[in-house]
Amino acid sequence: MASGKKVLWGTLICGFVIGLGFSYVAAVAVDKTAKPEFCMSCHEMKPMGESFKISVHGGNNPQGFAADHCTDCHLPGNSLASYLIEKGISGTRDFLAHIGLTKMVDFKQNFYNMKDYVYDSACLHCHEGIKDPATAVGLSENIKEIHEKYYWDAKKAGKDVSCVTCHNDHTMVNFAHPNLLETLSEQK
């Protein structure tokens, strides 16, 4: 009976170590495939990556802060499960288009549909101080009132608003992808 317990414990420990190893490899893969360098390794994404580098979110700001991953903005930030599911879907879609099995994403058209691929939960993951008007921190009274009127109250009223309704490259110079529309328009 003692040898049976040893086998059980040995199996559990080996399973735990193997599971830990797989988890580590998966975490590293998820991290590496979310970085601008990986995304820009496909020629289709180069204009987005280049414009991001000169943007406020790419580090062109007084604090030098930069979003570390493309997915910091372009995947949901509300849960690990939704993040991984959407990462799998969008990664598969982009890969299949890259190798010619499906239609390429129209990035120029997508520029006008930002709310479909920039997630409020991702914005609020970093800018969490503005999640709730009652407890918003780091905002002047004027900015707090604007967010309350055009975002929080509009959301409560069921309106289809998102962070990028106001915060985008049309309304704010160098916001996320400056000059991207011009660059995409010049491409054939």
Residue frames as qw, qx, qy, qz and C-alpha x, y, z in Angstrom:
[[0.000, 0.884, 0.467, 0.000, 0.00, 0.00, 0.00],
 [0.329, -0.759, 0.097, 0.554, 2.88, 2.39, 0.78],
 [0.378, -0.105, 0.586, 0.709, 4.29, 1.95, -2.73],
 [0.167, 0.662, 0.663, 0.307, 0.86, 2.87, -4.19],
 [0.169, -0.925, -0.215, 0.265, 0.92, 6.16, -2.27],
 [0.406, -0.507, 0.371, 0.664, 4.43, 6.87, -3.55],
 [0.323, 0.262, 0.690, 0.592, 3.30, 6.29, -7.13],
 [0.018, 0.843, 0.530, 0.089, 0.27, 8.54, -6.61],
 [0.279, -0.865, 0.001, 0.418, 2.36, 11.33, -5.06],
 [0.442, -0.266, 0.529, 0.673, 5.02, 10.93, -7.74],
 [0.263, 0.503, 0.683, 0.460, 2.39, 11.16, -10.46],
 [0.087, -0.921, -0.371, 0.079, 0.79, 14.23, -8.88],
 [0.360, -0.726, 0.197, 0.552, 4.14, 15.99, -8.48],
 [0.398, -0.023, 0.636, 0.660, 5.18, 15.14, -12.06],
 [0.161, 0.693, 0.641, 0.289, 1.79, 16.32, -13.35],
 [0.192, -0.918, -0.189, 0.290, 2.12, 19.55, -11.39],
 [0.395, -0.526, 0.386, 0.647, 5.64, 20.23, -12.72],
 [0.327, 0.234, 0.703, 0.587, 4.61, 19.44, -16.31],
 [0.035, 0.829, 0.550, 0.096, 1.50, 21.63, -15.95],
 [0.281, -0.838, 0.006, 0.468, 3.60, 24.44, -14.55],
 [0.407, -0.246, 0.549, 0.688, 5.99, 24.10, -17.49],
 [0.224, 0.512, 0.695, 0.453, 3.16, 24.21, -20.04],
 [0.108, -0.907, -0.382, 0.142, 1.65, 27.22, -18.25],
 [0.350, -0.669, 0.210, 0.621, 4.95, 29.07, -18.35],
 [0.338, 0.022, 0.656, 0.674, 5.48, 28.35, -22.06],
 [0.101, 0.701, 0.657, 0.259, 1.91, 29.45, -22.82],
 [0.205, -0.894, -0.210, 0.339, 2.30, 32.68, -20.81],
 [0.351, -0.472, 0.396, 0.705, 5.55, 33.54, -22.60],
 [0.274, 0.275, 0.729, 0.564, 3.95, 32.79, -26.00],
 [0.004, 0.842, 0.538, 0.036, 0.93, 34.98, -25.22],
 [0.278, -0.818, 0.018, 0.503, 3.23, 37.81, -24.11],
 [0.370, -0.289, 0.543, 0.696, 5.61, 37.60, -27.09],
 [0.207, 0.393, 0.738, 0.509, 2.80, 37.42, -29.66],
 [0.059, -0.873, -0.474, 0.101, 1.18, 40.55, -28.23],
 [0.365, -0.615, 0.108, 0.691, 4.16, 42.89, -28.66],
 [0.415, 0.811, -0.056, -0.408, 4.47, 45.38, -31.53],
 [0.044, -0.560, 0.756, 0.336, 7.61, 43.65, -32.82],
 [0.370, 0.122, 0.919, 0.050, 5.67, 40.44, -33.36],
 [0.448, 0.698, 0.470, -0.301, 2.67, 42.16, -34.90],
 [0.255, 0.841, -0.253, -0.404, 4.92, 44.17, -37.23],
 [0.398, -0.308, 0.804, 0.317, 6.68, 41.02, -38.43],
 [0.454, 0.513, 0.701, 0.199, 3.85, 40.78, -40.97],
 [0.243, 0.103, 0.260, 0.929, 4.07, 43.50, -43.62],
 [0.189, -0.659, -0.579, -0.442, 0.34, 44.25, -43.30],
 [0.504, -0.772, -0.354, 0.159, 0.85, 45.56, -39.77],
 [0.582, 0.014, -0.054, 0.811, 3.96, 47.69, -40.36],
 [0.002, -0.555, -0.161, -0.816, 2.04, 50.99, -40.90],
 [0.607, -0.701, -0.268, -0.262, 0.14, 50.48, -37.63],
 [0.804, -0.360, -0.173, 0.440, 3.32, 49.69, -35.72],
 [0.458, 0.223, 0.028, 0.860, 5.26, 52.62, -37.15],
 [0.190, -0.639, -0.180, -0.723, 2.48, 55.11, -36.39],
 [0.727, -0.614, -0.306, -0.021, 2.06, 53.68, -32.89],
 [0.720, -0.097, -0.203, 0.656, 5.73, 54.35, -32.08],
 [0.202, 0.240, -0.013, 0.950, 5.24, 58.12, -32.51],
 [0.411, -0.619, -0.438, -0.506, 1.95, 58.28, -30.64],
 [0.383, -0.605, 0.350, -0.604, 1.07, 59.27, -27.09],
 [0.918, -0.252, 0.183, -0.246, 0.31, 55.64, -26.24],
 [0.894, 0.316, -0.175, 0.264, 3.53, 54.55, -27.95],
 [0.695, -0.359, -0.167, 0.600, 5.61, 56.65, -25.55],
 [0.283, 0.378, 0.141, 0.870, 5.57, 60.08, -27.21],
 [0.396, -0.819, -0.313, -0.273, 4.38, 61.85, -24.07],
 [0.048, -0.806, 0.389, -0.443, 6.02, 63.84, -21.25],
 [0.735, -0.476, 0.422, -0.237, 6.00, 60.84, -18.89],
 [0.182, 0.489, -0.826, -0.212, 7.52, 58.47, -21.48],
 [0.605, 0.038, 0.722, -0.334, 4.84, 55.89, -20.65],
 [0.418, 0.274, -0.631, -0.594, 4.02, 53.42, -23.43],
 [0.911, -0.005, 0.190, -0.365, 1.55, 50.61, -23.83],
 [0.358, -0.488, 0.775, 0.180, 3.77, 47.54, -23.97],
 [0.353, 0.145, 0.900, 0.209, 1.56, 45.36, -26.17],
 [0.228, -0.120, -0.504, -0.824, -0.72, 45.97, -29.15],
 [0.439, -0.409, -0.784, -0.158, -3.22, 43.90, -27.23],
 [0.168, -0.262, -0.520, 0.795, -3.22, 46.40, -24.35],
 [0.320, 0.294, 0.037, -0.900, -5.73, 48.34, -26.47],
 [0.513, 0.220, -0.537, -0.633, -6.89, 45.87, -29.10],
 [0.490, -0.183, -0.851, -0.046, -8.11, 43.04, -26.87],
 [0.535, -0.703, -0.227, -0.410, -10.61, 43.14, -24.02],
 [0.238, 0.413, -0.641, 0.602, -9.16, 43.80, -20.60],
 [0.624, -0.426, 0.107, -0.646, -12.09, 42.67, -18.46],
 [0.864, -0.303, 0.373, -0.151, -11.03, 39.03, -17.98],
 [0.256, -0.465, 0.787, 0.313, -8.29, 36.59, -18.89],
 [0.536, 0.288, 0.792, 0.046, -10.81, 34.29, -20.58],
 [0.454, 0.833, 0.271, -0.164, -12.24, 36.99, -22.88],
 [0.022, -0.823, 0.463, 0.329, -8.70, 38.21, -23.63],
 [0.361, -0.284, 0.853, 0.250, -7.47, 34.75, -24.63],
 [0.546, 0.488, 0.681, -0.026, -10.59, 33.89, -26.66],
 [0.358, 0.908, 0.078, -0.204, -10.46, 37.15, -28.61],
 [0.152, -0.709, 0.610, 0.321, -6.67, 36.81, -29.04],
 [0.496, -0.008, 0.847, 0.189, -7.18, 33.36, -30.55],
 [0.497, 0.695, 0.515, -0.063, -9.94, 34.56, -32.87],
 [0.230, 0.941, -0.110, -0.222, -8.16, 37.69, -34.08],
 [0.289, -0.594, 0.692, 0.293, -4.79, 35.96, -34.36],
 [0.558, 0.182, 0.792, 0.166, -6.27, 33.15, -36.42],
 [0.437, 0.828, 0.333, -0.112, -8.13, 35.63, -38.64],
 [0.049, 0.901, -0.336, -0.272, -4.97, 37.69, -39.22],
 [0.413, -0.373, 0.786, 0.270, -2.84, 34.60, -39.91],
 [0.579, 0.400, 0.705, 0.092, -5.33, 33.13, -42.39],
 [0.353, 0.918, 0.116, -0.135, -5.50, 36.47, -44.21],
 [0.181, -0.785, 0.514, 0.295, -1.71, 36.76, -44.21],
 [0.390, -0.194, 0.849, 0.299, -1.28, 33.41, -45.92],
 [0.264, 0.171, -0.509, -0.801, -4.09, 34.19, -48.38],
 [0.070, -0.251, -0.965, -0.038, -6.81, 31.82, -47.22],
 [0.006, -0.776, -0.600, 0.196, -9.25, 34.56, -46.23],
 [0.241, 0.833, 0.180, 0.464, -9.83, 38.18, -47.17],
 [0.436, 0.099, -0.334, 0.830, -7.38, 40.69, -45.74],
 [0.176, -0.734, -0.501, 0.423, -8.75, 42.99, -43.07],
 [0.276, 0.727, 0.225, 0.588, -9.51, 46.44, -44.52],
 [0.484, -0.346, -0.376, 0.710, -7.49, 48.53, -42.08],
 [0.030, 0.150, 0.145, 0.978, -8.48, 51.77, -43.77],
 [0.492, -0.474, -0.475, -0.555, -12.18, 51.00, -43.26],
 [0.661, -0.425, -0.556, 0.272, -11.48, 49.79, -39.72],
 [0.294, 0.083, -0.226, 0.925, -10.00, 53.18, -38.93],
 [0.339, -0.304, -0.133, -0.880, -13.55, 54.54, -38.94],
 [0.795, -0.365, -0.362, -0.323, -14.87, 51.68, -36.78],
 [0.193, 0.491, -0.681, 0.508, -12.45, 51.97, -33.86],
 [0.577, -0.326, 0.421, -0.619, -15.02, 51.01, -31.27],
 [0.954, 0.093, -0.132, -0.254, -15.19, 47.54, -32.83],
 [0.880, 0.157, -0.312, 0.322, -11.55, 46.75, -32.11],
 [0.191, 0.360, -0.493, 0.768, -10.51, 49.07, -29.29],
 [0.531, -0.488, -0.692, -0.044, -12.13, 47.91, -26.07],
 [0.314, -0.787, 0.078, -0.526, -13.31, 50.17, -23.24],
 [0.876, -0.481, 0.008, 0.028, -12.26, 47.47, -20.79],
 [0.784, 0.163, -0.047, 0.597, -8.74, 47.75, -22.20],
 [0.116, 0.688, -0.053, 0.715, -8.74, 51.55, -21.84],
 [0.562, -0.699, 0.055, -0.439, -10.08, 51.33, -18.31],
 [0.924, -0.170, -0.202, 0.277, -7.51, 48.70, -17.37],
 [0.550, 0.151, -0.154, 0.807, -4.82, 51.40, -17.49],
 [0.093, -0.353, 0.025, -0.931, -7.05, 54.43, -16.89],
 [0.401, -0.417, -0.814, 0.052, -8.93, 52.83, -14.02],
 [0.148, -0.254, -0.413, 0.862, -9.13, 56.11, -12.13],
 [0.325, 0.108, -0.141, -0.929, -12.06, 57.16, -14.33],
 [0.161, -0.184, -0.953, -0.180, -14.19, 54.01, -14.09],
 [0.226, -0.680, -0.692, 0.090, -16.74, 55.57, -11.76],
 [0.095, 0.721, 0.094, 0.680, -17.68, 59.28, -11.71],
 [0.591, -0.780, -0.096, -0.184, -18.14, 59.23, -7.94],
 [0.762, -0.539, 0.210, 0.290, -14.59, 58.03, -7.30],
 [0.696, 0.625, 0.023, 0.352, -12.74, 59.35, -10.38],
 [0.539, -0.701, 0.124, 0.450, -9.21, 60.41, -9.56],
 [0.498, -0.202, 0.435, 0.722, -6.68, 62.42, -11.49],
 [0.219, 0.577, 0.564, 0.549, -9.26, 64.46, -13.41],
 [0.014, -0.011, 0.157, -0.987, -9.92, 68.17, -13.18],
 [0.368, 0.407, 0.608, -0.573, -13.53, 69.08, -12.42],
 [0.468, 0.541, -0.227, -0.661, -14.02, 70.18, -16.03],
 [0.325, 0.295, -0.856, -0.274, -12.73, 66.89, -17.45],
 [0.123, 0.130, 0.924, -0.338, -14.73, 64.93, -14.88],
 [0.457, 0.474, 0.337, -0.672, -17.91, 66.77, -15.94],
 [0.468, 0.479, -0.501, -0.549, -17.19, 66.08, -19.62],
 [0.186, 0.137, -0.972, -0.047, -16.66, 62.37, -18.95],
 [0.263, 0.266, 0.765, -0.525, -19.80, 62.27, -16.84],
 [0.504, 0.520, 0.103, -0.682, -21.94, 63.91, -19.53],
 [0.565, 0.535, -0.452, -0.436, -20.56, 62.24, -22.64],
 [0.372, 0.257, -0.892, 0.000, -19.52, 58.84, -21.31],
 [0.026, 0.066, 0.887, -0.457, -21.01, 57.76, -17.97],
 [0.455, 0.352, 0.374, -0.728, -24.46, 59.35, -18.42],
 [0.563, 0.399, -0.453, -0.565, -24.60, 58.31, -22.07],
 [0.269, 0.147, -0.952, 0.014, -23.72, 54.71, -21.12],
 [0.192, 0.195, 0.772, -0.574, -26.40, 54.70, -18.42],
 [0.526, 0.440, 0.112, -0.719, -28.90, 55.97, -20.99],
 [0.801, 0.213, 0.558, 0.026, -28.05, 53.03, -23.24],
 [0.447, 0.844, -0.189, -0.227, -26.23, 55.04, -25.88],
 [0.936, 0.163, 0.070, 0.304, -23.58, 53.35, -27.99],
 [0.092, 0.929, -0.321, 0.158, -20.55, 55.30, -26.81],
 [0.917, -0.130, -0.126, 0.355, -17.05, 54.14, -26.09],
 [0.480, -0.647, 0.108, 0.583, -13.78, 55.72, -25.05],
 [0.402, -0.059, 0.511, 0.757, -12.73, 56.06, -28.69],
 [0.185, 0.817, 0.529, 0.135, -15.89, 58.00, -29.51],
 [0.067, -0.997, 0.033, 0.032, -13.96, 61.03, -28.25],
 [0.414, -0.689, 0.539, 0.253, -10.41, 59.76, -27.73],
 [0.835, 0.326, 0.393, 0.205, -9.15, 58.98, -31.23],
 [0.516, -0.130, 0.322, 0.783, -6.78, 60.16, -33.93],
 [0.139, 0.681, 0.471, 0.543, -9.46, 62.41, -35.47],
 [0.316, -0.897, -0.214, -0.224, -9.92, 64.46, -32.31],
 [0.553, -0.777, 0.259, 0.153, -6.52, 64.19, -30.62],
 [0.507, 0.737, -0.447, 0.009, -3.24, 64.63, -32.46],
 [0.306, 0.469, -0.797, 0.227, -0.79, 61.73, -31.96],
 [0.729, -0.352, 0.249, -0.531, -3.28, 59.76, -29.87],
 [0.843, -0.167, 0.509, -0.048, -2.64, 56.16, -30.93],
 [0.683, 0.170, 0.544, 0.456, -1.84, 55.91, -34.64],
 [0.119, 0.789, -0.021, -0.603, -1.01, 59.37, -36.02],
 [0.260, 0.576, -0.518, -0.577, -0.94, 59.75, -39.80],
 [0.436, -0.007, 0.899, 0.044, -2.15, 56.17, -40.19],
 [0.566, 0.633, 0.473, -0.236, -5.11, 57.03, -42.40],
 [0.302, 0.843, -0.298, -0.331, -2.88, 59.07, -44.71],
 [0.172, -0.467, 0.847, 0.185, -0.33, 56.23, -44.86],
 [0.504, 0.220, 0.833, -0.064, -3.02, 53.65, -45.60],
 [0.506, 0.762, 0.233, -0.330, -4.57, 55.92, -48.26],
 [0.159, 0.767, -0.524, -0.335, -1.20, 56.15, -50.03],
 [0.353, -0.213, 0.904, 0.112, -0.89, 52.37, -50.20],
 [0.477, 0.132, -0.573, -0.654, -2.36, 50.45, -53.10]]
